[in-house]
Amino acid sequence: MTLLTKWLWIKELTVPFLNKELNIRARQYCVSINGSNFPKTNEPKKKRDYILSKKSSMTNPVLYYDDVSPPVRSVLLTMAALNIDDKINKHWIHLFGAAHLRRDFVEINPLHTVPVLKDEELVLTDSHAILMYLCDVYGPGTKFTLDDPKKRAQVLNRLCFNNSVFFQRDAELMRKIFREEINEVSDHLKPIEEAIDCLEIYLNSTKFVACDELTVADFSIVATLSTLETVCPISESRWPKVKAWYEEMQRLAYYYEANQVGLSKLRAKVNHKLHVGY
């Protein structure tokens, strides 16, 4: 057998002896081969121990989600961009029906938040970690790969901005709205506007939020920004770069299905709480 790479992919085939027309069931395993035994394939070890190009339906990761959630929508955008919707099973957690507080879900995620990605024994409960993981597993060979250390750091930096600043301010405002602590949001927008000011500065340097090409950081931030637009319209005079970037994101072929559908559901709830249109 000729080995062309350091990794040997072995297919286990179950074939009925007398009838080759019956279904063949295959499972793939990735076996590490000692590079010293094969000098021609002794390249540096990849960061990932394995990447499965195809997963059987029994081993597909499971995404616990509700698309009213901005972090969930960032994951849905990433899945659409990577064209992996058929590789991840989805389990709906009805947030407005308090399904996230059920015991069976809290056992999976004690934080009782979505999204959650469960891939066999691995459980990820933060959307930003999920985005990085999806890039590592499904990104190689696409423009969303994060193999370059500098690009990875740039993307991670913007994800941290969303996680620690932008989304936190969004979440705080939404909590106040849904707890009916405020009816008029105009007096509570300063922290939001300051965060968008930061985004405007970032976009003065690059076409997209992390660099000059689309990355998962754009998905994370646009999911937050589009949610905030419900109460804080994006002014072209104050944020021209943000406005142009936002419009470009909305033109993505998968934007409507992955982000706008869930966003519209959330906006209806927010407007009801604020008595907008009622």
C-alpha positions in Angstrom: 0.0 0.0 0.0 1.3 3.4 -0.9 1.0 6.1 1.9 0.8 9.6 0.5 0.2 11.3 3.8 1.0 11.0 7.4 -2.5 10.0 8.1 -4.0 6.6 7.0 -7.8 6.6 6.6 -9.1 3.1 7.1 -12.6 2.1 6.0 -14.3 -0.8 7.8 -16.6 -2.5 5.4 -19.5 -4.8 6.3 -20.4 -6.7 3.0 -22.9 -9.5 2.8 -20.9 -12.3 1.3 -23.4 -13.5 -1.3 -25.0 -10.2 -2.3 -22.8 -7.3 -3.1 -25.8 -5.2 -4.1 -26.9 -4.9 -0.4 -25.9 -1.8 1.5 -22.3 -1.3 2.5 -21.8 0.4 5.8 -18.6 2.3 6.3 -17.0 3.9 9.3 -13.9 6.0 9.0 -11.1 6.1 11.5 -8.0 8.3 11.5 -4.9 6.4 12.5 -1.7 8.3 13.3 1.4 6.8 11.6 4.8 7.3 13.0 6.5 9.7 10.5 9.9 8.2 11.2 8.8 5.0 9.5 7.9 6.9 6.4 10.5 9.6 5.7 8.6 11.0 2.8 5.6 11.8 4.9 7.4 13.2 8.0 5.7 16.7 7.9 4.9 18.7 11.0 2.0 17.3 13.0 -1.3 19.1 12.3 -3.0 20.9 15.1 -6.0 18.6 14.9 -5.7 14.9 15.6 -8.3 14.1 13.1 -10.7 15.7 10.6 -13.6 13.6 9.4 -14.9 14.6 6.0 -18.0 12.6 6.5 -19.8 11.7 9.7 -22.5 9.1 10.0 -25.9 10.3 11.2 -25.2 8.4 14.5 -22.1 10.5 15.2 -23.2 13.9 13.9 -22.7 16.7 16.4 -25.9 18.1 17.9 -26.6 21.8 18.1 -29.1 22.9 20.8 -30.5 26.1 19.6 -33.3 28.7 19.3 -32.8 31.2 16.5 -34.1 34.1 18.5 -30.8 34.1 20.2 -28.0 36.2 18.5 -25.2 33.8 19.5 -27.2 30.9 18.0 -27.6 32.9 14.8 -23.9 33.4 14.6 -23.5 29.6 14.6 -26.2 29.1 12.0 -24.5 31.7 9.8 -21.2 29.8 10.2 -22.9 26.4 9.4 -24.4 27.9 6.3 -21.1 29.5 5.1 -19.3 26.2 5.6 -22.1 24.3 4.0 -22.4 21.8 6.9 -26.1 22.0 7.7 -26.4 18.3 6.8 -23.4 17.4 9.1 -25.0 18.8 12.3 -28.2 17.7 13.9 -30.3 20.4 15.4 -32.4 20.2 18.6 -34.7 23.2 19.3 -34.8 24.6 22.8 -37.8 26.9 23.1 -36.4 29.9 25.1 -39.7 31.7 25.4 -41.2 28.5 26.6 -38.5 28.1 29.3 -37.2 24.8 27.7 -33.7 25.9 28.6 -34.6 25.5 32.3 -35.7 21.9 32.0 -33.6 19.5 34.0 -32.5 17.4 31.0 -31.1 20.5 29.3 -29.5 21.9 32.5 -27.6 18.6 32.9 -26.1 19.3 29.5 -25.4 23.0 30.2 -25.7 24.2 33.8 -25.6 27.8 32.4 -29.0 27.0 30.7 -28.0 29.0 27.7 -28.0 28.3 24.0 -26.2 27.6 21.7 -24.7 24.3 22.9 -22.7 22.0 20.6 -22.3 18.4 21.7 -19.9 16.3 19.7 -19.7 12.9 21.3 -18.0 13.6 24.7 -17.2 17.2 23.8 -19.7 19.9 25.0 -19.2 23.5 24.1 -21.5 26.1 25.7 -20.2 29.3 24.3 -20.9 30.4 20.7 -17.5 31.8 20.1 -15.8 28.5 21.1 -18.3 26.8 18.8 -17.3 29.0 15.9 -13.6 28.3 16.4 -14.3 24.6 16.7 -16.4 24.5 13.5 -13.5 26.3 11.7 -11.0 23.8 13.0 -13.1 20.8 12.0 -14.7 21.9 8.8 -12.8 25.0 7.7 -9.6 23.4 6.2 -9.8 23.8 2.4 -12.1 26.8 2.7 -11.5 30.5 3.2 -12.7 30.1 6.8 -9.6 28.0 7.8 -7.8 29.5 10.8 -4.5 27.7 10.4 -2.5 31.0 10.0 -1.6 32.1 13.6 -2.0 35.8 12.8 -5.4 35.4 11.1 -6.5 33.2 14.0 -5.5 35.9 16.5 -7.3 38.6 14.6 -10.5 36.6 14.5 -10.2 35.6 18.1 -9.6 39.2 19.1 -12.9 40.3 17.5 -14.7 37.4 18.9 -13.5 38.5 22.3 -14.8 42.0 21.6 -18.2 40.6 20.8 -18.2 38.3 23.8 -16.9 40.7 26.5 -18.3 44.1 25.2 -20.7 44.1 22.3 -23.0 41.2 23.2 -22.9 41.9 26.9 -24.3 45.4 26.3 -26.9 43.9 24.0 -27.9 41.2 26.6 -28.1 43.7 29.4 -30.5 46.0 27.5 -32.6 43.0 26.3 -32.9 41.7 29.9 -34.2 45.1 31.0 -36.7 45.2 28.2 -38.0 41.7 28.8 -38.2 42.2 32.6 -40.2 45.4 31.8 -37.8 47.5 33.7 -37.8 50.1 30.8 -40.3 51.1 28.3 -38.3 53.8 26.5 -34.9 52.7 25.4 -33.4 56.1 24.2 -32.0 56.8 27.7 -30.1 53.4 27.7 -28.4 53.5 24.3 -25.1 55.2 25.2 -23.2 52.0 26.0 -24.5 50.5 22.8 -23.5 53.5 20.7 -20.0 53.5 22.2 -19.6 49.9 21.2 -20.6 50.6 17.7 -18.2 53.5 17.7 -15.4 51.0 18.4 -16.7 48.8 15.5 -16.5 51.8 13.2 -12.9 52.3 14.1 -12.1 48.7 13.5 -13.7 48.9 10.0 -11.6 51.9 9.1 -8.6 49.5 8.9 -10.1 46.4 7.3 -12.9 45.6 4.9 -14.4 43.1 7.4 -14.3 43.2 11.2 -11.2 41.1 11.6 -9.3 41.4 8.3 -9.9 42.0 4.6 -11.9 38.8 4.1 -15.0 37.4 5.6 -14.5 35.4 8.8 -16.6 33.9 11.5 -16.0 37.1 13.6 -18.3 38.8 11.1 -21.0 36.3 11.8 -20.8 36.8 15.5 -20.8 40.6 15.4 -23.5 40.9 12.7 -25.8 38.7 14.8 -25.4 41.1 17.7 -25.6 44.3 15.6 -28.7 43.2 13.7 -30.4 42.5 17.1 -29.4 46.0 18.4 -30.7 47.6 15.3 -34.2 46.8 16.6 -33.7 49.6 19.2 -30.7 51.5 17.8 -30.9 52.3 14.1 -27.5 52.2 12.4 -26.9 55.9 11.4 -25.0 56.2 8.1 -23.8 59.7 9.1 -22.3 58.5 12.4 -21.2 55.0 11.3 -20.7 54.9 7.5 -18.3 52.0 7.6 -20.5 49.9 9.9 -23.5 50.7 7.7 -21.7 49.6 4.5 -20.4 46.5 6.1 -23.8 45.6 7.5 -25.4 46.0 4.1 -22.8 43.7 2.6 -23.4 41.1 5.2 -27.2 41.3 4.5 -26.4 40.5 0.8 -24.9 37.1 1.7 -27.0 34.3 0.0 -27.6 32.6 3.4 -28.1 35.7 5.6 -31.9 35.7 5.4 -32.4 32.1 6.4 -29.6 31.9 9.0 -30.1 35.3 10.7 -33.1 37.3 9.5 -35.7 34.6 10.2 -34.8 34.3 13.9 -34.2 38.0 14.2 -37.7 38.8 13.0 -39.1 36.5 15.7 -37.1 38.3 18.4 -38.0 41.8 17.0 -41.7 40.9 17.3 -41.2 40.0 21.0 -39.2 43.2 21.7 -41.7 45.4 19.9 -44.5 43.9 21.9 -42.7 44.6 25.1 -42.0 48.2 24.0 -45.6 48.5 22.7 -44.3 49.4 19.2 -47.0 48.9 16.6 -49.6 47.8 19.2 
